């Protein structure tokens, strides 16, 4: 499972930020990288008060998610 992990901040703020993620099955990390920008653009359209600060594609680490 691949995770598109991204950090979003409230528009106009660099300190009020949070992590968000989208999960994908049966794709590679490279495919995630190519598909990320359109997916992030869709997310921003539905969350207009936020701006994406950073993003990355990575294999999902269930151990890190549970802590």
PDB file with one MODEL, atoms N, CA, C and O in Angstrom:
MODEL        1
ATOM      1  N   UNK A   1       0.849  -1.167   0.000  1.00  0.00           N
ATOM      2  CA  UNK A   1       0.000   0.000   0.000  1.00  0.00           C
ATOM      3  C   UNK A   1       0.902   1.241   0.000  1.00  0.00           C
ATOM      4  O   UNK A   1       1.891   1.310   0.730  1.00  0.00           O
ATOM      5  N   UNK A   2       0.537   2.208  -0.831  1.00  0.00           N
ATOM      6  CA  UNK A   2       1.304   3.447  -0.965  1.00  0.00           C
ATOM      7  C   UNK A   2       0.494   4.589  -0.370  1.00  0.00           C
ATOM      8  O   UNK A   2      -0.724   4.665  -0.529  1.00  0.00           O
ATOM      9  N   UNK A   3       1.195   5.464   0.312  1.00  0.00           N
ATOM     10  CA  UNK A   3       0.563   6.612   0.943  1.00  0.00           C
ATOM     11  C   UNK A   3       1.055   7.900   0.293  1.00  0.00           C
ATOM     12  O   UNK A   3       2.258   8.110   0.139  1.00  0.00           O
ATOM     13  N   UNK A   4       0.116   8.754  -0.082  1.00  0.00           N
ATOM     14  CA  UNK A   4       0.433  10.118  -0.498  1.00  0.00           C
ATOM     15  C   UNK A   4       0.239  10.965   0.750  1.00  0.00           C
ATOM     16  O   UNK A   4      -0.886  11.292   1.128  1.00  0.00           O
ATOM     17  N   UNK A   5       1.339  11.310   1.376  1.00  0.00           N
ATOM     18  CA  UNK A   5       1.323  12.056   2.625  1.00  0.00           C
ATOM     19  C   UNK A   5       1.583  13.525   2.305  1.00  0.00           C
ATOM     20  O   UNK A   5       2.548  13.854   1.616  1.00  0.00           O
ATOM     21  N   UNK A   6       0.722  14.400   2.805  1.00  0.00           N
ATOM     22  CA  UNK A   6       0.908  15.813   2.530  1.00  0.00           C
ATOM     23  C   UNK A   6       0.580  16.653   3.752  1.00  0.00           C
ATOM     24  O   UNK A   6      -0.249  16.283   4.584  1.00  0.00           O
ATOM     25  N   UNK A   7       1.245  17.782   3.837  1.00  0.00           N
ATOM     26  CA  UNK A   7       1.048  18.717   4.940  1.00  0.00           C
ATOM     27  C   UNK A   7       0.276  19.901   4.394  1.00  0.00           C
ATOM     28  O   UNK A   7       0.664  20.502   3.392  1.00  0.00           O
ATOM     29  N   UNK A   8      -0.828  20.235   5.064  1.00  0.00           N
ATOM     30  CA  UNK A   8      -1.642  21.373   4.660  1.00  0.00           C
ATOM     31  C   UNK A   8      -1.668  22.393   5.787  1.00  0.00           C
ATOM     32  O   UNK A   8      -1.644  22.045   6.968  1.00  0.00           O
ATOM     33  N   UNK A   9      -1.718  23.658   5.394  1.00  0.00           N
ATOM     34  CA  UNK A   9      -1.793  24.753   6.352  1.00  0.00           C
ATOM     35  C   UNK A   9      -2.998  25.607   6.005  1.00  0.00           C
ATOM     36  O   UNK A   9      -3.391  25.717   4.844  1.00  0.00           O
ATOM     37  N   UNK A  10      -3.574  26.207   7.031  1.00  0.00           N
ATOM     38  CA  UNK A  10      -4.642  27.151   6.775  1.00  0.00           C
ATOM     39  C   UNK A  10      -4.114  28.272   5.894  1.00  0.00           C
ATOM     40  O   UNK A  10      -2.985  28.729   6.066  1.00  0.00           O
ATOM     41  N   UNK A  11      -4.928  28.705   4.962  1.00  0.00           N
ATOM     42  CA  UNK A  11      -4.519  29.791   4.071  1.00  0.00           C
ATOM     43  C   UNK A  11      -4.133  31.001   4.910  1.00  0.00           C
ATOM     44  O   UNK A  11      -4.866  31.401   5.814  1.00  0.00           O
ATOM     45  N   UNK A  12      -2.984  31.575   4.603  1.00  0.00           N
ATOM     46  CA  UNK A  12      -2.517  32.743   5.333  1.00  0.00           C
ATOM     47  C   UNK A  12      -1.782  32.427   6.620  1.00  0.00           C
ATOM     48  O   UNK A  12      -1.391  33.342   7.344  1.00  0.00           O
ATOM     49  N   UNK A  13      -1.581  31.140   6.924  1.00  0.00           N
ATOM     50  CA  UNK A  13      -0.877  30.761   8.148  1.00  0.00           C
ATOM     51  C   UNK A  13       0.182  29.715   7.813  1.00  0.00           C
ATOM     52  O   UNK A  13      -0.057  28.808   7.015  1.00  0.00           O
ATOM     53  N   UNK A  14       1.339  29.850   8.422  1.00  0.00           N
ATOM     54  CA  UNK A  14       2.366  28.822   8.251  1.00  0.00           C
ATOM     55  C   UNK A  14       2.534  27.990   9.515  1.00  0.00           C
ATOM     56  O   UNK A  14       3.365  27.083   9.563  1.00  0.00           O
ATOM     57  N   UNK A  15       1.745  28.299  10.536  1.00  0.00           N
ATOM     58  CA  UNK A  15       1.877  27.575  11.796  1.00  0.00           C
ATOM     59  C   UNK A  15       0.697  26.662  12.088  1.00  0.00           C
ATOM     60  O   UNK A  15       0.835  25.739  12.890  1.00  0.00           O
ATOM     61  N   UNK A  16      -0.446  26.880  11.475  1.00  0.00           N
ATOM     62  CA  UNK A  16      -1.616  26.033  11.703  1.00  0.00           C
ATOM     63  C   UNK A  16      -1.686  24.995  10.591  1.00  0.00           C
ATOM     64  O   UNK A  16      -2.409  25.152   9.608  1.00  0.00           O
ATOM     65  N   UNK A  17      -0.904  23.919  10.781  1.00  0.00           N
ATOM     66  CA  UNK A  17      -0.755  22.892   9.757  1.00  0.00           C
ATOM     67  C   UNK A  17      -1.110  21.519  10.312  1.00  0.00           C
ATOM     68  O   UNK A  17      -1.103  21.294  11.522  1.00  0.00           O
ATOM     69  N   UNK A  18      -1.420  20.617   9.399  1.00  0.00           N
ATOM     70  CA  UNK A  18      -1.716  19.242   9.788  1.00  0.00           C
ATOM     71  C   UNK A  18      -1.359  18.297   8.652  1.00  0.00           C
ATOM     72  O   UNK A  18      -1.307  18.695   7.489  1.00  0.00           O
ATOM     73  N   UNK A  19      -1.116  17.046   9.003  1.00  0.00           N
ATOM     74  CA  UNK A  19      -0.836  16.021   8.005  1.00  0.00           C
ATOM     75  C   UNK A  19      -2.144  15.406   7.521  1.00  0.00           C
ATOM     76  O   UNK A  19      -3.076  15.193   8.296  1.00  0.00           O
ATOM     77  N   UNK A  20      -2.187  15.133   6.249  1.00  0.00           N
ATOM     78  CA  UNK A  20      -3.291  14.417   5.620  1.00  0.00           C
ATOM     79  C   UNK A  20      -2.671  13.320   4.767  1.00  0.00           C
ATOM     80  O   UNK A  20      -1.484  13.374   4.446  1.00  0.00           O
ATOM     81  N   UNK A  21      -3.466  12.330   4.401  1.00  0.00           N
ATOM     82  CA  UNK A  21      -2.928  11.319   3.505  1.00  0.00           C
ATOM     83  C   UNK A  21      -4.034  10.681   2.676  1.00  0.00           C
ATOM     84  O   UNK A  21      -5.199  10.630   3.072  1.00  0.00           O
ATOM     85  N   UNK A  22      -3.631  10.208   1.533  1.00  0.00           N
ATOM     86  CA  UNK A  22      -4.480   9.414   0.665  1.00  0.00           C
ATOM     87  C   UNK A  22      -3.767   8.076   0.481  1.00  0.00           C
ATOM     88  O   UNK A  22      -2.548   8.037   0.313  1.00  0.00           O
ATOM     89  N   UNK A  23      -4.518   6.991   0.513  1.00  0.00           N
ATOM     90  CA  UNK A  23      -3.933   5.655   0.413  1.00  0.00           C
ATOM     91  C   UNK A  23      -4.304   5.013  -0.917  1.00  0.00           C
ATOM     92  O   UNK A  23      -5.418   5.163  -1.417  1.00  0.00           O
ATOM     93  N   UNK A  24      -3.335   4.296  -1.469  1.00  0.00           N
ATOM     94  CA  UNK A  24      -3.526   3.613  -2.746  1.00  0.00           C
ATOM     95  C   UNK A  24      -3.071   2.171  -2.624  1.00  0.00           C
ATOM     96  O   UNK A  24      -2.060   1.873  -1.988  1.00  0.00           O
ATOM     97  N   UNK A  25      -3.826   1.291  -3.237  1.00  0.00           N
ATOM     98  CA  UNK A  25      -3.423  -0.106  -3.323  1.00  0.00           C
ATOM     99  C   UNK A  25      -3.031  -0.408  -4.755  1.00  0.00           C
ATOM    100  O   UNK A  25      -3.551   0.192  -5.696  1.00  0.00           O
ATOM    101  N   UNK A  26      -2.127  -1.325  -4.906  1.00  0.00           N
ATOM    102  CA  UNK A  26      -1.751  -1.836  -6.228  1.00  0.00           C
ATOM    103  C   UNK A  26      -1.172  -0.785  -7.166  1.00  0.00           C
ATOM    104  O   UNK A  26      -1.384  -0.860  -8.376  1.00  0.00           O
ATOM    105  N   UNK A  27      -0.449   0.186  -6.633  1.00  0.00           N
ATOM    106  CA  UNK A  27       0.317   1.100  -7.478  1.00  0.00           C
ATOM    107  C   UNK A  27       1.719   1.213  -6.889  1.00  0.00           C
ATOM    108  O   UNK A  27       1.942   0.893  -5.721  1.00  0.00           O
ATOM    109  N   UNK A  28       2.636   1.660  -7.693  1.00  0.00           N
ATOM    110  CA  UNK A  28       4.008   1.830  -7.223  1.00  0.00           C
ATOM    111  C   UNK A  28       4.190   3.242  -6.680  1.00  0.00           C
ATOM    112  O   UNK A  28       3.352   4.117  -6.897  1.00  0.00           O
ATOM    113  N   UNK A  29       5.275   3.446  -5.986  1.00  0.00           N
ATOM    114  CA  UNK A  29       5.607   4.776  -5.495  1.00  0.00           C
ATOM    115  C   UNK A  29       5.779   5.736  -6.661  1.00  0.00           C
ATOM    116  O   UNK A  29       5.350   6.887  -6.582  1.00  0.00           O
ATOM    117  N   UNK A  30       6.395   5.283  -7.732  1.00  0.00           N
ATOM    118  CA  UNK A  30       6.602   6.129  -8.909  1.00  0.00           C
ATOM    119  C   UNK A  30       5.261   6.558  -9.518  1.00  0.00           C
ATOM    120  O   UNK A  30       5.104   7.712  -9.916  1.00  0.00           O
ATOM    121  N   UNK A  31       4.308   5.647  -9.592  1.00  0.00           N
ATOM    122  CA  UNK A  31       2.982   5.990 -10.106  1.00  0.00           C
ATOM    123  C   UNK A  31       2.316   7.017  -9.206  1.00  0.00           C
ATOM    124  O   UNK A  31       1.654   7.935  -9.690  1.00  0.00           O
ATOM    125  N   UNK A  32       2.484   6.867  -7.920  1.00  0.00           N
ATOM    126  CA  UNK A  32       1.950   7.834  -6.961  1.00  0.00           C
ATOM    127  C   UNK A  32       2.523   9.224  -7.234  1.00  0.00           C
ATOM    128  O   UNK A  32       1.789  10.212  -7.238  1.00  0.00           O
ATOM    129  N   UNK A  33       3.822   9.297  -7.458  1.00  0.00           N
ATOM    130  CA  UNK A  33       4.470  10.585  -7.714  1.00  0.00           C
ATOM    131  C   UNK A  33       3.869  11.249  -8.952  1.00  0.00           C
ATOM    132  O   UNK A  33       3.603  12.451  -8.943  1.00  0.00           O
ATOM    133  N   UNK A  34       3.655  10.470 -10.018  1.00  0.00           N
ATOM    134  CA  UNK A  34       3.088  11.032 -11.244  1.00  0.00           C
ATOM    135  C   UNK A  34       1.634  11.464 -11.063  1.00  0.00           C
ATOM    136  O   UNK A  34       1.194  12.432 -11.685  1.00  0.00           O
ATOM    137  N   UNK A  35       0.893  10.761 -10.224  1.00  0.00           N
ATOM    138  CA  UNK A  35      -0.528  11.051 -10.037  1.00  0.00           C
ATOM    139  C   UNK A  35      -0.793  12.057  -8.914  1.00  0.00           C
ATOM    140  O   UNK A  35      -1.927  12.504  -8.746  1.00  0.00           O
ATOM    141  N   UNK A  36       0.221  12.412  -8.156  1.00  0.00           N
ATOM    142  CA  UNK A  36       0.018  13.226  -6.950  1.00  0.00           C
ATOM    143  C   UNK A  36      -0.540  14.614  -7.235  1.00  0.00           C
ATOM    144  O   UNK A  36      -1.498  15.031  -6.584  1.00  0.00           O
ATOM    145  N   UNK A  37       0.023  15.327  -8.175  1.00  0.00           N
ATOM    146  CA  UNK A  37      -0.409  16.711  -8.382  1.00  0.00           C
ATOM    147  C   UNK A  37      -1.887  16.835  -8.760  1.00  0.00           C
ATOM    148  O   UNK A  37      -2.574  17.689  -8.201  1.00  0.00           O
ATOM    149  N   UNK A  38      -2.401  16.025  -9.677  1.00  0.00           N
ATOM    150  CA  UNK A  38      -3.848  16.111  -9.942  1.00  0.00           C
ATOM    151  C   UNK A  38      -4.703  15.751  -8.720  1.00  0.00           C
ATOM    152  O   UNK A  38      -5.741  16.368  -8.483  1.00  0.00           O
ATOM    153  N   UNK A  39      -4.265  14.758  -7.953  1.00  0.00           N
ATOM    154  CA  UNK A  39      -5.013  14.375  -6.749  1.00  0.00           C
ATOM    155  C   UNK A  39      -4.986  15.491  -5.703  1.00  0.00           C
ATOM    156  O   UNK A  39      -5.998  15.778  -5.063  1.00  0.00           O
ATOM    157  N   UNK A  40      -3.833  16.108  -5.540  1.00  0.00           N
ATOM    158  CA  UNK A  40      -3.726  17.208  -4.586  1.00  0.00           C
ATOM    159  C   UNK A  40      -4.556  18.408  -5.046  1.00  0.00           C
ATOM    160  O   UNK A  40      -5.142  19.105  -4.217  1.00  0.00           O
ATOM    161  N   UNK A  41      -4.610  18.653  -6.337  1.00  0.00           N
ATOM    162  CA  UNK A  41      -5.434  19.743  -6.862  1.00  0.00           C
ATOM    163  C   UNK A  41      -6.915  19.490  -6.560  1.00  0.00           C
ATOM    164  O   UNK A  41      -7.644  20.414  -6.199  1.00  0.00           O
ATOM    165  N   UNK A  42      -7.353  18.243  -6.706  1.00  0.00           N
ATOM    166  CA  UNK A  42      -8.740  17.898  -6.352  1.00  0.00           C
ATOM    167  C   UNK A  42      -8.999  18.141  -4.869  1.00  0.00           C
ATOM    168  O   UNK A  42     -10.049  18.661  -4.491  1.00  0.00           O
ATOM    169  N   UNK A  43      -8.036  17.762  -4.034  1.00  0.00           N
ATOM    170  CA  UNK A  43      -8.196  17.932  -2.591  1.00  0.00           C
ATOM    171  C   UNK A  43      -8.330  19.414  -2.251  1.00  0.00           C
ATOM    172  O   UNK A  43      -9.187  19.795  -1.453  1.00  0.00           O
ATOM    173  N   UNK A  44      -7.491  20.244  -2.849  1.00  0.00           N
ATOM    174  CA  UNK A  44      -7.533  21.683  -2.580  1.00  0.00           C
ATOM    175  C   UNK A  44      -8.863  22.287  -3.040  1.00  0.00           C
ATOM    176  O   UNK A  44      -9.388  23.189  -2.387  1.00  0.00           O
ATOM    177  N   UNK A  45      -9.405  21.805  -4.145  1.00  0.00           N
ATOM    178  CA  UNK A  45     -10.699  22.304  -4.618  1.00  0.00           C
ATOM    179  C   UNK A  45     -11.801  22.084  -3.596  1.00  0.00           C
ATOM    180  O   UNK A  45     -12.710  22.904  -3.472  1.00  0.00           O
ATOM    181  N   UNK A  46     -11.723  20.981  -2.864  1.00  0.00           N
ATOM    182  CA  UNK A  46     -12.759  20.680  -1.869  1.00  0.00           C
ATOM    183  C   UNK A  46     -12.413  21.199  -0.481  1.00  0.00           C
ATOM    184  O   UNK A  46     -13.222  21.091   0.440  1.00  0.00           O
ATOM    185  N   UNK A  47     -11.221  21.760  -0.323  1.00  0.00           N
ATOM    186  CA  UNK A  47     -10.769  22.331   0.950  1.00  0.00           C
ATOM    187  C   UNK A  47     -10.127  23.697   0.670  1.00  0.00           C
ATOM    188  O   UNK A  47      -8.919  23.860   0.842  1.00  0.00           O
ATOM    189  N   UNK A  48     -10.927  24.671   0.244  1.00  0.00           N
ATOM    190  CA  UNK A  48     -10.370  25.949  -0.227  1.00  0.00           C
ATOM    191  C   UNK A  48      -9.674  26.792   0.846  1.00  0.00           C
ATOM    192  O   UNK A  48      -8.946  27.726   0.509  1.00  0.00           O
ATOM    193  N   UNK A  49      -9.879  26.489   2.103  1.00  0.00           N
ATOM    194  CA  UNK A  49      -9.231  27.271   3.167  1.00  0.00           C
ATOM    195  C   UNK A  49      -7.825  26.779   3.493  1.00  0.00           C
ATOM    196  O   UNK A  49      -7.167  27.315   4.384  1.00  0.00           O
ATOM    197  N   UNK A  50      -7.367  25.759   2.771  1.00  0.00           N
ATOM    198  CA  UNK A  50      -6.057  25.171   3.035  1.00  0.00           C
ATOM    199  C   UNK A  50      -5.137  25.313   1.832  1.00  0.00           C
ATOM    200  O   UNK A  50      -5.586  25.425   0.691  1.00  0.00           O
ATOM    201  N   UNK A  51      -3.851  25.305   2.111  1.00  0.00           N
ATOM    202  CA  UNK A  51      -2.810  25.301   1.092  1.00  0.00           C
ATOM    203  C   UNK A  51      -1.858  24.148   1.387  1.00  0.00           C
ATOM    204  O   UNK A  51      -1.543  23.883   2.547  1.00  0.00           O
ATOM    205  N   UNK A  52      -1.406  23.475   0.361  1.00  0.00           N
ATOM    206  CA  UNK A  52      -0.490  22.354   0.542  1.00  0.00           C
ATOM    207  C   UNK A  52       0.922  22.902   0.683  1.00  0.00           C
ATOM    208  O   UNK A  52       1.407  23.640  -0.175  1.00  0.00           O
ATOM    209  N   UNK A  53       1.574  22.527   1.782  1.00  0.00           N
ATOM    210  CA  UNK A  53       2.937  22.991   2.044  1.00  0.00           C
ATOM    211  C   UNK A  53       3.972  22.020   1.488  1.00  0.00           C
ATOM    212  O   UNK A  53       4.988  22.445   0.939  1.00  0.00           O
ATOM    213  N   UNK A  54       3.719  20.717   1.627  1.00  0.00           N
ATOM    214  CA  UNK A  54       4.658  19.715   1.132  1.00  0.00           C
ATOM    215  C   UNK A  54       3.917  18.399   0.933  1.00  0.00           C
ATOM    216  O   UNK A  54       2.823  18.201   1.462  1.00  0.00           O
ATOM    217  N   UNK A  55       4.529  17.502   0.163  1.00  0.00           N
ATOM    218  CA  UNK A  55       3.941  16.189  -0.049  1.00  0.00           C
ATOM    219  C   UNK A  55       5.025  15.194  -0.439  1.00  0.00           C
ATOM    220  O   UNK A  55       6.106  15.567  -0.893  1.00  0.00           O
ATOM    221  N   UNK A  56       4.702  13.913  -0.247  1.00  0.00           N
ATOM    222  CA  UNK A  56       5.600  12.836  -0.669  1.00  0.00           C
ATOM    223  C   UNK A  56       4.804  11.551  -0.789  1.00  0.00           C
ATOM    224  O   UNK A  56       3.759  11.392  -0.159  1.00  0.00           O
ATOM    225  N   UNK A  57       5.305  10.641  -1.600  1.00  0.00           N
ATOM    226  CA  UNK A  57       4.741   9.304  -1.738  1.00  0.00           C
ATOM    227  C   UNK A  57       5.686   8.335  -1.044  1.00  0.00           C
ATOM    228  O   UNK A  57       6.906   8.430  -1.177  1.00  0.00           O
ATOM    229  N   UNK A  58       5.105   7.407  -0.305  1.00  0.00           N
ATOM    230  CA  UNK A  58       5.924   6.449   0.436  1.00  0.00           C
ATOM    231  C   UNK A  58       5.119   5.186   0.707  1.00  0.00           C
ATOM    232  O   UNK A  58       3.889   5.225   0.739  1.00  0.00           O
ATOM    233  N   UNK A  59       5.810   4.065   0.901  1.00  0.00           N
ATOM    234  CA  UNK A  59       5.102   2.868   1.341  1.00  0.00           C
ATOM    235  C   UNK A  59       4.488   3.136   2.717  1.00  0.00           C
ATOM    236  O   UNK A  59       5.114   3.761   3.574  1.00  0.00           O
ATOM    237  N   UNK A  60       3.283   2.668   2.916  1.00  0.00           N
ATOM    238  CA  UNK A  60       2.601   2.875   4.190  1.00  0.00           C
ATOM    239  C   UNK A  60       3.273   2.038   5.265  1.00  0.00           C
ATOM    240  O   UNK A  60       3.457   0.832   5.102  1.00  0.00           O
ATOM    241  N   UNK A  61       3.631   2.675   6.346  1.00  0.00           N
ATOM    242  CA  UNK A  61       4.241   1.999   7.485  1.00  0.00           C
ATOM    243  C   UNK A  61       3.202   1.915   8.595  1.00  0.00           C
ATOM    244  O   UNK A  61       2.952   2.892   9.301  1.00  0.00           O
ATOM    245  N   UNK A  62       2.597   0.731   8.743  1.00  0.00           N
ATOM    246  CA  UNK A  62       1.530   0.561   9.725  1.00  0.00           C
ATOM    247  C   UNK A  62       2.040   0.752  11.146  1.00  0.00           C
ATOM    248  O   UNK A  62       1.289   1.222  12.000  1.00  0.00           O
ATOM    249  N   UNK A  63       3.276   0.408  11.424  1.00  0.00           N
ATOM    250  CA  UNK A  63       3.821   0.560  12.775  1.00  0.00           C
ATOM    251  C   UNK A  63       3.885   2.027  13.175  1.00  0.00           C
ATOM    252  O   UNK A  63       3.556   2.364  14.312  1.00  0.00           O
ATOM    253  N   UNK A  64       4.300   2.910  12.267  1.00  0.00           N
ATOM    254  CA  UNK A  64       4.345   4.333  12.572  1.00  0.00           C
ATOM    255  C   UNK A  64       2.958   4.921  12.751  1.00  0.00           C
ATOM    256  O   UNK A  64       2.782   5.827  13.566  1.00  0.00           O
ATOM    257  N   UNK A  65       1.981   4.441  12.027  1.00  0.00           N
ATOM    258  CA  UNK A  65       0.620   4.957  12.083  1.00  0.00           C
ATOM    259  C   UNK A  65      -0.076   4.628  13.396  1.00  0.00           C
ATOM    260  O   UNK A  65      -0.948   5.376  13.837  1.00  0.00           O
ATOM    261  N   UNK A  66       0.297   3.519  14.024  1.00  0.00           N
ATOM    262  CA  UNK A  66      -0.381   3.081  15.246  1.00  0.00           C
ATOM    263  C   UNK A  66       0.120   3.797  16.483  1.00  0.00           C
ATOM    264  O   UNK A  66      -0.537   3.732  17.522  1.00  0.00           O
ATOM    265  N   UNK A  67       1.263   4.481  16.419  1.00  0.00           N
ATOM    266  CA  UNK A  67       1.787   5.159  17.606  1.00  0.00           C
ATOM    267  C   UNK A  67       1.359   6.595  17.649  1.00  0.00           C
ATOM    268  O   UNK A  67       1.711   7.317  18.582  1.00  0.00           O
TER     269      UNK A  67
ENDMDL
END
